[in-house]
Amino acid sequence: MLRITVLVSGQVQGVGYRQFTRRKAFELGLCGYAENLSDGRVEVVAEGEKTDLEHLIYLLRQGPRGARVEHLDVQWSEATGLKGFQTY
């Protein structure tokens, strides 16, 4: 099991981005969270199998309708055992 921490830049707040991320993560069987940051970015932390995490990264680049993703900063690490998927 692996973990990704993704900082998503662009028009990603106020467009349903966190809910989109939660829904896609649930469909992929991933655990973690999505959180709005004060600088306008969204932080996504997800744990699961590498192929599922790679698919989530692909989906995060698209985002929901209304979002405009400009950049993803992705960091990989070992999973820590998160449960469920939350939005903050």
Order of alpha helices (4+ residues) and beta strands (2+ residues): beta-alpha-beta-beta-alpha-beta-beta
